[in-house]
Amino acid sequence: MSNCVRLMRQEDIAQVTAIDREAFPTMLPPTNYQRELKSPLAHYIVAYDDDKMVDEVEAEAALEKTERSLRFISRLIFRNRATPPSGKQYVVGFAGFWIMAGEAHIINFAVRQPYRRKGIGELLLISLIDLARELKSFLITLEVRASNPAALSLYRKYGFAGTGLRRGYYSDNKEDAVIMTVENIDSASFQEHLNHLKQAHSKKWGIALYQIAR
C-alpha cells in the first residue's frame, strides 16, 4: 500500500462525503464540500491509496448512494455535479482548515475505517502543518472531543497544547471540545521537531516523500 497526499479536487467530493459520514454519522448538518471547495478561506487535502483506483461505475454508485442518504438534509449537496472520471484515485482520508486572520483552524479530519491505525492520520496532520506554513499561517488551532484520547495524544505529539474548553460543543451528544493550539510552526525549534517526527513516521510506515501534490 502506497499512500500519497494532494490537494482535494472536485472529483473527490463523493468519496470525501462518504468518509465524513462514516466517521461522523450523527453530526448534523453534514458539510457541503461543494461549497467548501469554492471558499477562498478553505484549504483541503486528501490521502489516497496509489495502488487502488475507483472506476466510473463504482464512483457514480457511491455518489448516488451518498446523495440519496443526504437529500433530506440538504438540497445543495452535489448540485450541478459532473460525472466522475474513470480511473479515479481511491481516497482513504482527508483533512482541511480555514485560514482566518493568519490562523489556520482545522475543521475536518477523517480516515476510512479499514485504513485507520496505518499512519494516514499522522500523514495528513504533517501535510496540514506544512500547508499552513506554506500559506503563511504560523499558528494552528482545532477542537477535539474530550473523550478521544488517540487524537489528543497525536496532537500533543506534534506540539499542540490545550488552551481552553468549549462546553457542549458537539451537537450530537453535547460533549465538550478541547481547544488545542500550536504556535510558531515556522520556528527553527518546531521545524527540527517536525523533521524528527517525519523521519520516525517514514521509518515506521515506509513513506519516502512528504510533499503535497497539486
C-alpha positions as CSV (number, residue, x, y, z in Angstrom):
1,M,0.0,0.0,0.0
2,S,1.4,3.4,-1.0
3,N,-0.3,6.4,0.4
4,C,0.1,9.9,-1.0
5,V,-1.3,13.4,-0.3
6,R,-2.6,16.0,-2.7
7,L,-5.0,18.9,-2.7
8,M,-8.6,18.0,-2.8
9,R,-10.4,18.2,-6.2
10,Q,-14.0,18.4,-7.3
11,E,-13.9,14.7,-8.3
12,D,-13.2,13.8,-4.7
13,I,-16.4,15.1,-3.2
14,A,-18.4,11.9,-3.3
15,Q,-15.6,9.9,-1.6
16,V,-14.8,12.6,0.9
17,T,-18.5,12.9,1.9
18,A,-18.8,9.2,2.3
19,I,-15.7,9.2,4.6
20,D,-17.2,12.1,6.5
21,R,-20.5,10.3,7.1
22,E,-18.7,7.1,8.1
23,A,-16.6,8.9,10.7
24,F,-19.3,11.3,11.9
25,P,-22.7,9.7,11.3
26,T,-24.5,11.7,14.0
27,M,-23.1,15.1,13.2
28,L,-25.7,17.4,11.6
29,P,-25.8,19.2,9.3
30,P,-23.2,17.5,7.0
31,T,-20.5,19.6,5.5
32,N,-21.2,20.8,2.0
33,Y,-17.9,20.1,0.3
34,Q,-19.0,21.7,-3.0
35,R,-19.3,24.9,-1.1
36,E,-16.1,24.4,0.8
37,L,-14.0,23.9,-2.3
38,K,-15.3,27.3,-3.6
39,S,-14.5,29.2,-0.4
40,P,-11.2,31.2,-0.5
41,L,-10.8,30.6,3.2
42,A,-10.9,26.8,3.0
43,H,-8.0,24.5,2.1
44,Y,-8.4,20.7,1.9
45,I,-6.1,17.8,1.2
46,V,-6.8,14.1,0.6
47,A,-4.7,11.0,1.2
48,Y,-5.1,8.3,-1.5
49,D,-4.0,4.7,-2.0
50,D,-1.8,4.8,-5.0
51,D,-2.3,1.1,-5.6
52,K,-6.1,1.3,-5.8
53,M,-8.4,3.1,-8.3
54,V,-12.1,3.8,-8.4
55,D,-13.7,3.2,-11.8
56,E,-16.5,5.2,-13.1
57,V,-19.3,2.8,-12.2
58,E,-18.2,2.5,-8.6
59,A,-17.7,6.2,-8.2
60,E,-21.1,7.0,-9.6
61,A,-22.8,4.4,-7.4
62,A,-21.1,5.8,-4.3
63,L,-22.1,9.3,-5.3
64,E,-25.8,8.3,-5.9
65,K,-25.9,6.4,-2.5
66,T,-24.5,9.4,-0.7
67,E,-26.8,11.8,-2.5
68,R,-29.9,9.8,-1.6
69,S,-28.9,9.5,2.1
70,L,-28.3,13.2,2.5
71,R,-31.1,14.6,0.3
72,F,-33.5,15.1,3.2
73,I,-30.9,17.2,5.0
74,S,-29.6,19.4,2.2
75,R,-30.7,20.0,-1.4
76,L,-27.5,21.9,-2.1
77,I,-25.1,18.9,-2.0
78,F,-23.8,17.7,-5.4
79,R,-25.9,20.3,-7.3
80,N,-24.5,20.8,-10.8
81,R,-22.0,18.0,-10.3
82,A,-20.1,16.4,-13.1
83,T,-19.8,12.6,-13.7
84,P,-16.5,11.5,-12.0
85,P,-13.9,10.3,-14.5
86,S,-12.9,6.6,-14.9
87,G,-9.7,5.5,-13.1
88,K,-10.2,8.0,-10.2
89,Q,-7.8,7.7,-7.3
90,Y,-9.1,5.9,-4.2
91,V,-9.3,8.5,-1.4
92,V,-8.6,7.0,2.1
93,G,-8.7,10.1,4.2
94,F,-9.0,13.9,4.1
95,A,-8.4,16.9,6.2
96,G,-8.9,20.7,5.9
97,F,-8.6,24.0,7.6
98,W,-9.9,27.5,7.2
99,I,-7.4,30.4,7.3
100,M,-8.7,33.5,9.2
101,A,-6.6,36.4,10.3
102,G,-3.4,34.5,9.7
103,E,-4.6,31.5,11.8
104,A,-5.2,28.0,10.4
105,H,-8.2,26.4,12.1
106,I,-8.5,22.7,11.4
107,I,-12.2,21.9,10.8
108,N,-12.4,18.4,9.3
109,F,-10.2,15.4,9.7
110,A,-11.2,11.7,8.9
111,V,-9.8,8.4,7.6
112,R,-11.7,5.4,6.2
113,Q,-12.3,2.7,8.8
114,P,-10.1,0.0,7.1
115,Y,-7.2,2.4,6.8
116,R,-7.1,3.6,10.4
117,R,-4.0,2.9,12.5
118,K,-1.8,2.8,9.4
119,G,-0.2,6.2,9.9
120,I,-2.5,8.0,7.5
121,G,-4.0,10.4,10.1
122,E,-0.5,11.4,11.1
123,L,0.5,11.8,7.4
124,L,-2.5,14.2,7.0
125,L,-1.6,16.2,10.1
126,I,2.0,16.6,8.9
127,S,0.7,17.7,5.5
128,L,-1.7,20.2,7.1
129,I,1.2,21.7,9.1
130,D,3.3,22.0,6.0
131,L,0.5,23.6,4.1
132,A,-0.3,26.1,6.8
133,R,3.3,27.2,6.9
134,E,3.3,27.5,3.1
135,L,0.3,29.7,3.3
136,K,2.0,31.9,5.9
137,S,-0.2,30.8,8.8
138,F,2.1,30.1,11.7
139,L,-0.5,29.3,14.3
140,I,-2.8,26.3,14.0
141,T,-5.8,25.6,16.2
142,L,-8.5,22.9,16.4
143,E,-11.3,21.4,18.6
144,V,-11.2,17.7,19.6
145,R,-13.6,15.6,21.6
146,A,-12.6,15.4,25.2
147,S,-13.3,11.6,25.0
148,N,-10.9,11.0,22.1
149,P,-7.5,10.0,23.7
150,A,-5.9,8.8,20.5
151,A,-6.5,12.2,18.8
152,L,-5.4,14.1,21.9
153,S,-2.2,12.1,22.0
154,L,-1.5,12.7,18.3
155,Y,-2.0,16.4,18.6
156,R,0.2,16.7,21.7
157,K,2.9,14.7,19.9
158,Y,3.0,17.5,17.3
159,G,3.2,20.3,19.8
160,F,-0.5,21.2,20.3
161,A,-1.4,22.3,23.8
162,G,-4.8,22.6,25.4
163,T,-5.8,26.3,25.5
164,G,-9.4,26.1,26.5
165,L,-12.7,24.1,26.6
166,R,-15.9,24.6,24.6
167,R,-18.7,23.1,26.8
168,G,-21.4,21.2,24.9
169,Y,-19.7,21.9,21.6
170,Y,-20.7,18.8,19.7
171,S,-24.3,18.9,18.6
172,D,-24.9,15.1,18.6
173,N,-24.3,14.5,22.3
174,K,-23.3,17.9,23.7
175,E,-19.8,16.6,24.5
176,D,-17.2,19.2,25.4
177,A,-14.4,20.1,23.0
178,V,-10.8,20.6,24.0
179,I,-9.3,23.6,22.2
180,M,-5.7,22.9,21.1
181,T,-3.2,25.2,19.6
182,V,0.3,25.1,18.3
183,E,2.2,28.3,17.7
184,N,5.3,29.4,15.8
185,I,5.4,26.5,13.4
186,D,7.9,28.3,11.4
187,S,10.4,28.5,14.2
188,A,13.7,26.5,14.0
189,S,12.9,24.5,17.1
190,F,9.4,23.4,15.8
191,Q,10.7,22.6,12.4
192,E,13.5,20.5,13.9
193,H,10.9,18.6,16.0
194,L,8.7,18.2,13.0
195,N,11.5,16.8,10.8
196,H,12.4,14.3,13.6
197,L,8.7,13.2,13.6
198,K,8.7,12.9,9.8
199,Q,11.7,10.7,9.9
200,A,10.2,8.4,12.6
201,H,6.9,8.2,10.6
202,S,8.7,7.5,7.4
203,K,10.8,4.7,9.0
204,K,7.6,3.1,10.5
205,W,5.3,3.4,7.5
206,G,7.7,3.5,4.6
207,I,6.7,6.9,3.2
208,A,9.6,8.5,1.4
209,L,8.1,11.8,0.3
210,Y,6.2,14.4,2.4
211,Q,5.1,16.8,-0.2
212,I,1.5,17.8,-1.2
213,A,0.9,17.2,-4.9
214,R,-1.1,19.8,-6.8
